Amino acid sequence: PRHALGSLRVALTKLPAPILESLEVTRDSIGVAKGARLAVDTDAFMALARSAEPRERLAALALYGGDLLEGAEEDAAAELGDWLLPQRARLREAAREVHVRAAQELHASGERARAREVADAWLRREPACEAMHRLLMAWVPGDEALAQYELYRRARAVLHGAPPSEEMAAHAERLRRGAERSLRETPPRLGAATSFIGRNDELAQLRGLLADPACRLLTL
């Protein structure tokens, strides 16, 4: 304990002055100093993510930089892990929801390229995110939707050792059946509205127009 306290005192001296001024350090405790003005990025992110304004939710995307204190648990005490993991999960869930919602809103407003960027950005963090894959499947035709489903299926298998959810598997099966049905259906035969058979005068006029250098456009 004495060695640990000594290490803590040394660490406190190395803190940036604005942080150290915001702390109240006693022999037995460390806390936030009275009157300290703190700006916590996780609080700002949650406020933006929960906002009813689409513009502020987009700001939340820019503020989210990944898991809270990523890598800090490797050399930390068990007590830190007990606090950190639930906080990290809470922030990740909020980030997932705001990415999906922002992608939906951007796509609905016609900003499809930007919507895809938001979706891809989250899938780089969470490749097996079912909500995002399902959203992307809704934006494209059936064959492309099935290709997107295959990406989801592989990510689930590799990252979680799990099959697709029942809901996603059923959705993919409906898409397959729809594709098979469309292939079986014979498209209606299109017949010519008019015929050039026997219309010698009209054909001669067309040949004359085609041979005329001054004729720049001919429509039928």
Order of alpha helices (4+ residues) and beta strands (2+ residues): alpha-alpha-beta-beta-alpha-alpha-alpha-alpha-alpha-alpha-alpha-alpha
